[in-house]
Amino acid sequence: MTSLLQTRRWPDFIFAALIIATGLVTWNLYGNYLDYYEQGILIGSAAGLIWLGWFWAPLRWYFPISGAVSLLAIEMYQSDLARGQSAFLLKYILSSQSAVMWMCVLFFLAMLMYWVGVFKRSSTALRTATGLTWAAAYMALISKLVRWYESYLIGTDVGHIPVSNLYEVFILFCLITALMYLYYEAKFNAKAMGAFVLPIICAAVAFIIWYTFDRQAHEIQPLIPALQSWWMKIHVPANFVGYGAFAIAAMLGVAWLLATPKETSPTARKGLLISSAVIFTATLIAHMNAASLASDPNNLTGVAFAAKFAYSFALLLLVAANRGVLKNYFPKPEILEEVSYQAIAIGFLFFTIATVLGAMWAADAWGGYWSWDPKETWALIVWLNYAAWLHIRLVKGWRGEVLAWWSVIGLFITTFAFIGVNMFLSGLHSYGGL
């Protein structure tokens, strides 16, 4: 501990003092409303924020600025939720929904600038893309903090941490994935990676936009009984560190494949291209016909989900047909491989923690740690998949193409465990469906 403190500089201690002061104020205001478990979460959160700020310097600005802007928004509400539609800054920038929309726009602009920077070899465009990604991450956290407050304005029995439904956790996914990516971008000085990581974030953003306008999912709803637990505050965020890390690894796996040449016969390449076009076209036709005939919105959602898997498979065939096409535009394959490994390692750690926490929550809520519910079973499949990936790399020493494809396929497994199970398989976690 002494050596750790000796390596700190004055900005570290100022940041730590700010977090501790904020925690003490929070305890003084709300300590009487917290049970022992929630008090422990508050203390652990403060310690975790200090460690993160000491571990990665940009977070010393990110957390205080996000908190200060959120407090400004909270003050502007003046305990009246209706002011979200009348106060200018709230209506257009700082209400939770406005902040989410800004987040969506900024992520799309960041993705565009990353691709411009890659193909134009423009360091200015890449720096702009990084700045836009940071701005989007700020708006994501601000939206979370303000939405948390807004839920309590509706009613004390309604208020809850905003990680309880697909709309809220998709925002959490965007936030965590963006911050993890920005860390690796800075650590490896490889901004071009954003051209592949931002598309997966923007896919989540597209879902948020659809879910908002088609299902009005942004409206705050009371928690169902199964989610009225302090376990949710730690289980869900830990899960999404895993999901975000696995998504980064998968997209960098695609980048590795496109940056690493492989001899492919003209006939094989032509076959892959034709297969990709056929699958994409057939899926598009089937998808459009299903959309025109479906009368049940839930069935339509299932068709759309299955179609996305088919589209993704067609894109993977396209990747296989174009190996090495971007070799002059991306960082060295060794860097992409190393970032993928580090992302999967940290994601596996947090997914393991989340799974253990989920088992403890199940024991508290349902009387048993494990019931082979479909969600639990698929969580185990995801865990075994990445445990095998890490074993093969660390023990067997595998590198390269196999692990790149494996990380890509792992995202399909994770996506089905996250969304597909709730849509197609009934069980104790069926409340998480679309």
N, C-alpha and C positions, 0 to 999 in steps of 0.2 A: 504494500500500500504506500509505503514511504517513497519508493522509487517511482511509483505511478504519479504521485503528487509532485515530485521533484521535476518531472518532465513537463508539467503543465506550465503555461504562460498566463499572464494576467487576463487575456480575453477568455480563457477557459474558466477562470474563477468568477469573472463577471457574469458569464453565461450561467454557471452553476448557481450563483447567488440569485439571479433573476428567476430561474426555475424553482428554487427552494422558496423564494418569497411568494411566487404565484401559488405554489402548493399550500403554503401556510395560510394565505388569504382564502383559498378555496376551502381548506379545512375549517377555518373560523366561520365562514358563511354557511357551509353545508354539512359540516361534520356530524351534526345531530341527526341528519337525515340518512346517513350512511351506516350500514351494518359493518361488522368487523371485516368481512370479506371485501367490501367496497372500499373501506379505509386502507386495506392492504393493497388493493389495486391502485389507489391514488398514490400511495408511497412508492410502489413499484414503478408506476408511470413516470413519476418525477425522477427517480433514479435512472430509468431507462432513457429519458430525454437527455439527461446530463451526459450519460455515456455516449449516446448518439452524437451529441454536439461535440464531445471531445474526440470521438472517432473520426468524424467528417466535418471539417470546419464550416462549410456552407450552411449546415443545419443550425448553426448558432444565429444566423440571420433568419433562416426560414421559419423556425418555430416562433420566435418573438414577433416578427412582422405579421405572420398569419394570425397570431393571437390578438395583436393590437388592432388589426383591421376588423377582426371578428367582434371584438369588444365595441368598436365604433358602431358596427351594424346593430349590435344588441342594444346599445344606448339609444340609437335612433328609433328603435321600435317603441320605446317608452311604454313597455308592457302592453302594447296594443298591436295584435297581429295584423289588423286592417291597415296599419301604416305601411305595410309592405307593398300596397298598391297605390299609395299616395305620396310618400316621401321619395323624392327623385332618385337619390343614391340607392335606396333599397329597391325600388321598382326596376331600375335599369342595370344595377351593378352588384349590390351587396346582399340582397335577399338570397336565400339558399338556391332557389330555382334560377335566378338571374346569374349567380356565380357559376352554377353548373353549365348554363348555356355559354357563358364566356369560356369556361374550361373546354367545352366541345369545340368551339371555334378555334381556340388557340392550339389545341392538339392537331387539328386538321391543317392549320397553317404551318405548324412545326414540321409535320410529315412532308408537306410540299417543299418547304425550304431545305430539308435534309436531302431530298432527291435532287433538287436544283444544285445544292452544294456538291453532291457526289458526281453528277454528270458534267457539271460545269467546272469542277475542281476549284470551287470557290470557297476559300476559308471564311470570307465574310458571310456567305449564305449559311455555312455550317454554324458559325457563331450565332447568327440570328436564330437559327433553328433551336440551338441550345437555350437561348434566352426565352424563346416562345414556350419551350417545354417547361422551363422553370416557372414562367408566368402561369401556365396551365396548372402546374402542381400547386402553386399558391392558391389559385381560385378553387381547386378541388378541396384543399384543407379548409379554406374559409367557408365553403358551402357546407362542409360537414359540421363545423362548429356552430354555424348559424342555424342550420336545420335542427341541431340538437336543442338549441334554445327555443326555436319556433314550436317544437313539439310540446314543450312545457307551457307555452302561451295558450295552446289549445286546451290543455288541462293537465293537472299534476298526475292524473291517472293515465294520461296518454304519453307523457314525456318519456323518451328513451334514447339511448345512443343510436345513431342512424346507421345500423348495420343489420337491419332486421328483414329486408326483402331484397328482391333482385335489383330494383332500381338503386337502392342504397349501396349494395355490395359491389355493383358494377362501377360506381363512382370510386369506391374504395380500391377496387382492382386497378383502375386508371391511375389513382394516386400512388399506390405502392409500386406498381410497375414502373411508372415514370421516375420516381425517386431512385429506385434500384438501378435503372438504366443510367441515370445521370451520374450516379456514383461510379459505375464501371466505365462510362465514357471518360470521366475525369481521370480515373486511375490508370487507364491504358492509353489515354490521349488518342482516342479513336472515335471521333465524332461521326464518321461514316456509318457506324453501326446503327445510328438512329434511323437510317433509311429503311431498315428492316424491323426494328423494334417498334417504331411509331405506328406502323400499319396494324399491329395486333391491338394496340391501345385504341386506335381509331375504329377498329371493328367493335370494340366495347362501347365507344362513343356513339357509333351508329345505332347500336342496340338501345342505348339510353335515350336517344332522340326518338326512335320508333316507340319505345315503351312509354315515353312521356306523352306523345301526341296521340298514339293509338289506344293506349290503355289508361291514360291519366294517372300513371303510376307515381308521379311526383307528389301526389296528395298524401299527407301524413295520416297514417291510420294507427289505431291503438294496437298494441302488441297482443297476439293471441296468447292464451295461457302457457303454451309450450315454450314460448320465448321470454316469458317474464322471469328472467333469472340473471344473476350477475355473471354466470358462466359465459353468457353471450358476449360480454365485453372483452373477454380474452380469447375465447375459442375462435370467433370469426376472424379477427385481425390476424391471428397466427396462421389460420388457414390461407388467408389471402397473400401473405408473404410467400407462402409456398406456391400458390397459383401464379403470382406475378413472376417469381423466379423461373418456374417451369416454362412460362410463356416466353420469357427472354431467351432462354436456352433453345427453345424450339425455333424461334425466328432466326437466331444466329446459326442454328443448324442449317436452315435454308440458305442463309448468306454463305456459309462455308461451302455448301454444295455448288452454289453459283460462282463462287470464287476459286474453286479447285477444279482444274480441267480433268477430264477422263475420256479416254478413247472410246467412242461410240460409233459403231458402223452406221453408214448412211441409211441402211434399211431399218435398223433398230430405232434410230432417231426419228425417221419418218413414221414408224409404227407408233411410237410414243406420242408424237404430235397428233396423229390421226385419232388415236384412242382418247387423248385429252379433249379434242374438239368434239368427238362423238358423245362422250360422257357429259360434257358441259351443255351441249345442245339438247340432248335428250332430257337432262335434268331440268333445263330451263322450260322446255315444252311441258313436261309433266307438272312442274311447279305452277306454271301459269294456268293450266287446265284445272289443277286442284284448287287454285285460288278462286276460279270462277264458279266451281261447283260446290265448294265447301259451304255448309250452312252453320257448322259449329266452329266458333273461333278457336277453341282449344285444339280441334283436329287440324285446323289450318296452321296453327302454331307448330304442331308436331310435324306437319309436312314441310314447313319452312325450315325447321331445325334439321330434318333429314336431308333436305336439299343443300343446306350449307355444308354438310359433310361431303356430299357428292361433288359440289363445286370445289371444295378444298382438295379432294382426291384428284380431280382433273388438273388442278394447279400443280399438285405434286408430280404428276406425270409430265407436265410442262417443264418443271424444274429438272427432272431426270433427263429430259431431252436437250436441255441447254446448260449442261455442266460446264463450268468455267467461263461462261459468257461475260461475267462481271469481274474477272480476275484482276483487271487493271484499275478497278474502282474502289475496292474494299481493303481493309487492313489485311495483314498476312493471315493465312488460315490458322497459324499457330495462336494468334491473338484471339480469333473468334472461338477457337477450341478451348482456350484457357478460360475465357469469360463464361462460356457455356458450362464448363466444369464447375467453376466457382458458384455460378447461379444455381445449378442443380444441387450442389453441396449445401448451400444455405437454405434453399427451398426445401430440401429433404429434412433438414434439422427442424425447421419451423412446422412443416407438415406433420412430422412425428410428434412434436409438442402439441399441435392442434388435435391430432388423433387421440392422444392420451387425455387431453382436456375434454374432448368430446365423450370419451368413455366415462370419465368422472361425472360429466353433466348427465349422461344417460342414467348412471347409477342413482344420481340425486333425483332425477325426474321420473324415471320409469322402473327403478328398483334393480337394474342389472347393468353391468358394464358393457356387455356386448350381446346383441340379439340376432345377428346376421340379417338385420334389416338391409334392403338393397343399397341404401346410401352407405351404410357401414361396410358392406361387402365390397363396393366399388372403391371406397376409400382405402381399403386394404389392398386392392388390386393396384391402385395408384402407388401406394407405398412400396409394394413389392417390385413394381416396375422400376422405380428410381433406385431402390436398394440394389437391384440387379445391375443397373447402369453403373452405379458407383463401384460395385464390386468388380465388374469387368474392367473398369478403367484403372482402379487402384491396385487390384490384386493380379489381374491377368495382363495389365499393361496395354490394353487395346487403345487405339487412337484412330482418328480419321473418319472415313466414310460411314462405317457401321454405327458408330456412336452419334454421328450427325443425323442419320436417318432415324435412329432410335429416339433421339430427343424430339424430333418432329412428330413421330408417331405417338410419343408420350403425351403430346398436347391433345391429341384426339381422345386418348384414354381419360385424361384429366377433365376435358370439356364434358365428356359424357357423364363422368362422376359428379361434376358440378351442376350441370343443367339437365342432361338427358335422363338421368335416373328419376328426377322429380317429375319429368314429363311423361315417361313411358312405363315406369314401374311404381306400383303403389307400396306404401310402407309408412313407418312412423314419421318419416321426414316429408311426406307428401304435401305438407303446408307450404313448401318452398316452390311450388309450381308456378308457371306463368299465368 
